Amino acid sequence: KQVIIQKIREAERKSIYDDFIKKQGTLVSGAVHRFEKRAIIVDLGKAEGILPAREQSPKDEFRQGDYIKAYVLEVKKTPGGPEIILSRAHEGMVQRLFEVEVPEIHEGIVQIKGVAREAGLRTKIAVYSSDSKIDPVGSCVGIRGQRVKNIVHELGSEKIDIIRWNEDMESYIREALKPAEIREVKLDRKEKGAEIFVADDQLSLTIGKKGQH
């Protein structure tokens, strides 16, 4: 009897692992089940996910029973069964939220070319459209900003800058540092670096809060 029970448990663990390894890099939803020190244990139905303190956004405030979305960061095999590590601070969280909210991204017309994130403070996302008739930035913002508002709300009012991606690196850098006015961009392609020249009154705006930009 014990051997059979053991085999059933092993099969259940394997089934859960196989199910969640496919979900790595995607969004999942669940309810806050309990708190262990600063980590949040999330009920995902078949299994529990762990949202460690380091993977929480400073804007996150949850109570037991709250329904939350999170990014599946990693799925590990352990003797006690699969360990599902969740994140709400990873840049992938923002990328997946845009894929859900923006049909043009889901359909492949608009592509996300890059995401940079300081969780709880600001995200910059670079987008490109393969169709010249479709504005990638407008698609992500939505009518009256509704699409981006839904994402901002999910992230606890984190600021989101949507940037038009450009193959020309100088134009891309200028776009990424808006609203600052850039006088000159000197590219060092060998070192993959750039020198940015701005007027004194534009310096702090270019650098951004805590050097974000």
C-alpha positions in Angstrom: 0.0 0.0 0.0 2.8 2.4 1.0 4.7 1.7 -2.3 1.5 2.4 -4.3 0.9 5.7 -2.4 4.5 6.7 -3.0 4.3 5.9 -6.7 1.0 8.0 -7.0 2.7 10.9 -5.2 5.7 10.7 -7.6 3.4 10.7 -10.6 1.5 13.7 -9.2 4.7 15.6 -8.7 5.9 14.8 -12.2 2.6 15.9 -13.7 2.8 19.2 -11.8 6.4 19.7 -12.9 5.6 18.9 -16.6 2.6 21.3 -16.5 4.5 24.2 -15.0 7.8 23.8 -16.9 5.7 24.6 -20.0 4.4 27.8 -18.2 7.9 29.1 -17.4 8.2 32.6 -18.9 4.4 33.1 -18.9 1.9 34.8 -16.6 -0.2 32.8 -14.1 -2.9 33.8 -11.7 -3.7 32.7 -8.2 -4.8 33.7 -4.7 -2.5 34.7 -1.8 -2.6 31.6 0.4 -0.1 32.6 3.2 3.0 34.5 4.1 6.3 32.8 5.1 8.6 35.5 6.4 8.6 38.0 3.6 7.8 35.5 0.8 4.2 35.1 -0.4 2.8 31.6 -1.1 0.3 31.7 -4.0 -2.3 29.0 -4.6 -2.1 28.2 -8.3 -4.7 25.4 -8.2 -2.7 22.3 -8.8 0.3 23.6 -6.9 1.7 26.5 -4.8 4.0 29.1 -6.2 6.6 31.1 -4.2 6.9 34.9 -4.7 10.1 35.7 -2.8 10.7 39.1 -1.3 13.4 39.9 -4.0 10.9 39.2 -6.8 8.2 41.5 -5.3 7.7 45.1 -6.6 8.0 47.8 -3.9 4.5 48.8 -4.9 3.1 45.3 -4.0 0.8 45.1 -1.0 -1.2 41.9 -0.7 -3.4 40.3 1.9 -4.5 36.7 2.4 -7.1 35.8 -0.3 -6.0 38.6 -2.7 -6.0 37.5 -6.4 -2.7 38.2 -8.1 -0.9 37.8 -11.4 2.8 36.8 -11.5 5.5 35.7 -14.0 6.8 32.2 -13.8 10.5 32.8 -13.3 11.7 29.2 -12.7 10.5 25.7 -12.0 12.8 23.5 -10.0 12.7 19.8 -9.2 13.2 19.2 -5.4 12.8 16.0 -3.2 9.5 17.5 -1.9 8.1 18.1 -5.3 8.4 21.0 -7.9 9.2 24.4 -6.6 7.6 27.2 -8.7 9.4 30.6 -8.3 7.2 33.5 -9.3 8.1 37.2 -10.0 6.4 40.5 -10.2 9.6 42.5 -10.5 11.0 40.8 -13.7 10.8 42.8 -17.0 9.0 39.7 -18.5 6.0 40.5 -16.3 5.5 43.8 -18.2 6.2 42.2 -21.6 3.5 39.5 -21.0 1.0 42.1 -19.7 1.4 44.0 -23.0 0.9 40.8 -25.0 -2.4 40.3 -23.1 -3.6 43.9 -23.5 -2.5 44.7 -27.0 -4.0 42.5 -29.8 -1.4 43.8 -32.3 1.4 42.3 -30.2 -0.4 39.0 -29.8 -0.9 38.9 -33.6 2.8 39.7 -34.3 2.1 43.0 -36.1 3.7 45.0 -33.3 6.9 43.6 -31.7 8.5 44.3 -28.4 12.2 44.9 -29.1 13.4 45.6 -25.6 12.3 46.1 -22.0 14.2 47.8 -19.2 12.7 47.9 -15.7 13.2 49.3 -12.3 10.4 47.6 -10.5 8.0 49.9 -8.7 9.5 53.0 -10.3 9.7 52.9 -14.1 9.6 50.6 -17.1 10.8 51.6 -20.6 9.5 49.4 -23.4 10.7 49.7 -27.1 8.2 48.7 -29.8 8.2 48.3 -33.5 5.5 47.8 -36.2 6.1 45.6 -39.2 3.1 47.4 -40.8 3.7 51.0 -41.7 0.0 51.8 -41.3 0.0 50.8 -37.7 1.6 53.0 -35.0 3.3 50.8 -32.5 3.2 53.4 -29.7 -0.4 54.2 -30.3 -1.4 50.5 -30.3 0.2 50.0 -26.9 -1.3 53.2 -25.4 -4.8 52.4 -26.7 -7.8 54.7 -27.0 -7.7 57.3 -24.3 -4.7 55.4 -22.9 -6.9 52.5 -21.7 -4.5 49.7 -22.6 -1.5 51.1 -20.9 -3.7 52.3 -17.9 -4.7 48.6 -17.3 -1.0 47.6 -17.1 -0.1 50.6 -14.9 -2.9 49.7 -12.5 -1.7 46.0 -12.4 1.8 47.3 -11.5 0.6 49.6 -8.8 1.0 52.9 -10.7 4.5 52.1 -11.9 5.5 54.6 -14.7 5.7 53.2 -18.2 7.5 54.9 -21.1 6.7 53.4 -24.5 9.4 54.1 -27.0 9.5 53.7 -30.8 12.3 51.3 -31.7 14.6 52.4 -34.4 17.3 50.5 -36.3 19.4 53.7 -36.3 21.1 53.7 -32.9 21.4 57.5 -32.6 17.6 58.0 -33.2 16.8 55.2 -30.8 18.9 56.7 -28.0 17.3 60.1 -28.6 13.9 58.5 -28.4 14.8 56.5 -25.2 16.0 59.7 -23.4 12.9 61.8 -24.1 11.6 64.2 -22.9 15.2 65.5 -22.5 16.6 67.5 -25.5 19.8 65.9 -26.8 22.4 68.1 -28.5 24.6 65.4 -29.8 25.1 61.6 -29.7 28.6 60.2 -30.3 28.5 56.4 -30.9 31.3 54.0 -30.1 30.2 50.9 -32.0 33.4 49.0 -31.1 32.7 49.3 -27.3 28.9 49.4 -27.7 28.8 52.7 -25.9 27.7 56.3 -26.5 28.5 59.8 -25.3 25.4 62.0 -24.9 25.8 65.8 -24.9 23.1 68.0 -23.4 22.7 71.5 -22.1 23.2 72.0 -18.4 19.4 72.5 -17.7 18.7 69.1 -19.4 21.3 67.1 -17.5 19.2 65.9 -14.5 16.3 65.2 -16.9 18.5 63.1 -19.1 19.9 61.1 -16.2 16.5 60.6 -14.6 15.7 59.8 -10.9 18.3 57.4 -9.5 19.9 57.3 -12.9 16.9 55.4 -14.4 17.2 56.7 -18.0 
